[in-house]
Amino acid sequence: MLTRREYLQRATLAGCGLALMGTQAPQAEEGPDSKIDGHHSLKAHARKRGLLAGCAVGAAELRDDTYRKILAEQYDIVVAENAMKFGSIQPKPDTWFWDDADALVAFAQEHKMKVRGHNFAWHENIPAWFAGTVTKDNARKVLTDHILTEAGRYKGKIHSWDVVNEAINLDDGRPDGLRKCPWLDLIGPDYLELAYKTARQADPNAKLTYNEYGIENDHEDNDKKRAATLDLIKRLKAAGAPVDALGIQSHIAAAEWARYGKGLQDLIEAARNMGLEVYVTELDVNDDDQPNNDIAARDQLIAQTYQKYLTTVLQNQAVKLCSPGA
């Protein structure tokens, strides 16, 4: 198995070879793990399982030829790291900044890749003008206009939208588990229903996703958040909100206390039983608490953590994509 460091080194070498020489870069030494492109690419391995492999893309990095080459070589789907978030794309009430998002969509179309949209309603990345402009009287219009404008611009070009992101926070103490945020304060709990119905109106064919973190681990706090997340989706669907998929952010840890098993599998199965697809979004492994400073040993541990986690989630056919994300 290639470690992440070996993978990145080889991918960068191959990319630089193409950029500087204009010809195919020489392959690394032969062996079962020596090739990383073509039939050995991440997207090729994913396709064998009926999956989409993807990653988050920064606007600045997308201007680099080597980076672009690796993206096209390795992935079937991309998501904007920040370029499609509320504060980034609507910096003023009547001003829209489309350059970075347009560039990502154009790149994906050029290379026959899919795009995930991220996101419409979130408690972060709220623009500075929001507090002085948005009130209880106009908040519904602001949210619907934002979604109709952004989703409308990319209608037919987006595989899936993270319509609402991270709406659960049990520490806020609400009986429904909802996070206290500007949309909840100004509109009420039905801001979620409004967001999904508006997104469906704007782009009828995009998969509409609820994206959440802290629902992966077999710990009591994650158990409670999993239950609250499923309850929220049940309420939304009962209200006629068109939720198509659950996004599991998957910020996981290579630590002894980190366990991924029955709780995660039960969550995915419950989502499947509600007719949802499941997306592994924002997948990353944190090794900060590892005492071993040997880079090779840490990389091997991280590789093993990815393998164990994906082995757990991919047992269920409801899982349709894996994408280190925003």
MOVEN-V72136 format. One record per residue. N is the residue number from 1. PHI is phi in whole degrees, 0 to 359 (none if undefined). PSI is psi in degrees with one decimal (999 if undefined). NEAR is the number of other ideal C-beta (glycine too) atoms within 8 Angstrom. Layout:
BEGIN
n: {N N}
phi: {PHI PHI}
psi: {PSI PSI}
near: {NEAR NEAR}
END
This chain:
BEGIN
n: {1 2 3 4 5 6 7 8 9 10 11 12 13 14 15 16 17 18 19 20 21 22 23 24 25 26 27 28 29 30 31 32 33 34 35 36 37 38 39 40 41 42 43 44 45 46 47 48 49 50 51 52 53 54 55 56 57 58 59 60 61 62 63 64 65 66 67 68 69 70 71 72 73 74 75 76 77 78 79 80 81 82 83 84 85 86 87 88 89 90 91 92 93 94 95 96 97 98 99 100 101 102 103 104 105 106 107 108 109 110 111 112 113 114 115 116 117 118 119 120 121 122 123 124 125 126 127 128 129 130 131 132 133 134 135 136 137 138 139 140 141 142 143 144 145 146 147 148 149 150 151 152 153 154 155 156 157 158 159 160 161 162 163 164 165 166 167 168 169 170 171 172 173 174 175 176 177 178 179 180 181 182 183 184 185 186 187 188 189 190 191 192 193 194 195 196 197 198 199 200 201 202 203 204 205 206 207 208 209 210 211 212 213 214 215 216 217 218 219 220 221 222 223 224 225 226 227 228 229 230 231 232 233 234 235 236 237 238 239 240 241 242 243 244 245 246 247 248 249 250 251 252 253 254 255 256 257 258 259 260 261 262 263 264 265 266 267 268 269 270 271 272 273 274 275 276 277 278 279 280 281 282 283 284 285 286 287 288 289 290 291 292 293 294 295 296 297 298 299 300 301 302 303 304 305 306 307 308 309 310 311 312 313 314 315 316 317 318 319 320 321 322 323 324 325 326}
phi: {none 288 281 298 292 296 300 296 297 289 296 294 300 297 295 296 299 292 291 268 258 74 224 293 289 296 286 290 306 292 161 297 245 275 256 230 241 57 291 256 288 299 291 293 296 295 300 298 256 72 249 256 256 213 200 279 232 275 297 294 296 295 277 268 296 295 300 299 296 293 303 295 287 256 233 256 212 229 226 291 298 224 295 253 286 307 293 282 267 231 291 223 307 243 235 240 248 260 305 291 294 300 296 293 297 297 299 297 295 301 254 56 254 265 231 260 266 213 214 264 240 209 278 245 54 274 294 298 287 302 299 269 240 268 231 296 285 241 298 298 292 299 294 293 297 298 292 299 288 288 295 295 297 253 307 81 247 245 292 203 248 282 292 235 238 59 275 258 208 296 295 284 80 282 300 274 79 288 285 286 208 303 294 293 297 269 249 104 302 282 298 292 302 300 297 291 294 291 298 296 298 285 215 298 259 285 284 259 246 257 247 215 242 70 234 257 273 275 235 300 295 291 302 293 289 300 298 294 295 296 298 299 296 299 297 297 294 296 274 87 285 277 271 256 208 252 262 258 299 66 275 250 234 268 229 298 284 278 229 233 200 300 300 293 296 294 299 296 294 297 296 300 293 271 84 266 278 234 243 275 251 58 293 206 239 261 241 298 267 280 284 283 266 285 299 298 294 295 297 296 296 296 300 294 295 304 298 296 295 293 300 292 284 278 291 254 288 291 283 246 208 232 214 305 228 284}
psi: {131.7 138.0 167.4 -37.6 -43.1 -40.9 -48.8 -38.5 -44.7 -39.0 -41.8 -41.7 -46.3 -42.0 -44.7 -36.5 -42.9 -40.9 -38.2 -31.2 -23.1 12.5 170.0 133.1 148.1 143.9 153.2 176.3 145.5 149.9 169.8 -24.3 14.9 -23.1 141.9 5.9 179.7 -127.0 -8.5 3.9 165.3 -41.6 -32.4 -43.3 -39.9 -42.1 -32.9 -24.1 9.2 27.5 160.9 131.4 134.3 -176.5 163.7 146.6 124.2 145.0 -42.3 -43.3 -31.3 -15.5 -6.1 127.2 -39.7 -43.4 -44.9 -40.2 -42.9 -41.7 -50.0 -33.7 -36.1 -21.8 154.2 -16.1 143.7 155.3 139.2 129.0 -48.6 -17.5 -20.4 3.3 157.8 -54.5 -27.2 -40.8 -18.2 72.1 -19.6 159.8 -38.3 20.6 130.7 137.2 104.5 -11.8 -51.2 -43.3 -42.0 -40.0 -40.1 -44.8 -42.1 -41.9 -45.5 -42.2 -40.0 -36.3 15.9 42.8 160.0 163.9 135.9 137.1 134.0 112.9 175.7 -53.6 118.2 155.6 -8.2 176.9 39.0 128.0 156.4 -30.7 -14.7 -50.4 -35.7 -3.3 -38.3 129.5 176.5 -24.9 -32.0 2.2 -40.1 -40.8 -39.9 -45.6 -46.6 -41.2 -40.1 -47.5 -44.3 -38.5 -49.3 -50.8 -34.1 -37.1 -36.6 19.9 130.5 -2.6 -1.2 127.7 -46.8 147.2 132.8 91.7 -49.4 135.8 123.0 52.5 -6.1 133.1 97.6 -26.2 -18.0 -11.7 10.8 144.1 -31.2 -2.1 0.6 146.1 136.8 120.9 167.5 -40.0 -40.0 -42.5 -40.1 -30.2 -37.7 178.3 -24.5 6.9 -31.1 -48.1 -43.8 -43.2 -44.5 -42.8 -36.5 -40.9 -40.3 -39.0 -40.2 -36.4 89.3 -21.3 -8.6 144.5 127.8 120.9 143.6 123.7 129.0 155.3 170.9 27.7 20.8 -34.2 149.9 61.3 159.2 -41.2 -37.4 -35.6 -45.6 -39.5 -34.5 -45.8 -42.4 -37.6 -46.3 -39.3 -40.9 -46.8 -38.3 -43.5 -42.3 -46.6 -36.5 -29.4 3.2 12.3 130.4 75.2 122.3 -23.0 153.5 125.8 121.6 109.5 -37.6 48.4 94.2 169.6 143.3 64.7 157.7 -34.5 -14.9 119.6 129.7 111.4 -113.4 -42.7 -44.1 -43.1 -40.4 -37.5 -47.5 -41.4 -39.1 -40.1 -43.4 -40.7 -20.5 5.3 16.3 147.8 160.6 130.1 129.3 102.3 154.1 32.5 122.5 158.9 128.0 125.9 23.6 -29.9 12.2 127.5 -20.9 121.9 3.9 116.9 -44.2 -40.9 -41.3 -43.1 -39.4 -39.2 -41.9 -43.3 -41.9 -36.5 -46.1 -46.5 -46.7 -41.4 -48.1 -34.2 -37.3 -49.9 -30.4 2.8 -20.7 128.9 -5.6 -21.2 120.3 -18.9 153.1 122.2 103.2 124.3 -155.4 999}
near: {5 9 11 9 8 9 10 8 8 11 12 10 10 13 15 10 12 13 9 6 7 4 6 5 11 5 7 7 5 4 5 3 6 8 9 10 8 6 5 8 11 8 11 10 10 12 9 6 7 6 11 13 15 15 12 12 12 8 13 5 8 14 5 7 7 11 10 10 11 12 15 9 11 13 13 10 15 16 16 17 9 11 11 11 12 13 10 12 13 13 9 7 6 3 7 6 9 8 6 13 12 8 10 15 11 8 13 13 9 6 8 4 13 10 15 16 16 13 14 16 13 13 8 4 9 10 10 5 9 9 8 4 9 9 7 6 4 9 13 9 7 10 16 10 8 11 14 11 9 14 17 9 7 13 9 6 8 13 9 13 16 15 14 13 10 10 12 12 9 10 4 8 4 7 3 9 11 12 10 8 9 10 11 12 7 10 12 5 7 8 15 13 11 12 14 15 11 13 16 10 7 11 13 5 4 12 9 13 15 15 13 15 8 9 11 13 11 10 8 5 8 13 10 9 14 12 8 12 14 12 10 15 14 9 9 13 10 6 8 7 10 9 13 9 14 14 13 15 13 12 8 14 10 13 9 3 6 10 7 12 8 6 11 15 12 9 14 14 10 9 14 12 6 10 4 12 11 16 15 12 16 14 13 8 10 10 11 4 7 9 4 7 5 6 7 7 8 13 12 9 12 13 12 9 13 10 9 9 14 10 8 11 17 9 6 11 5 11 14 10 12 13 17 8 13 8}
END
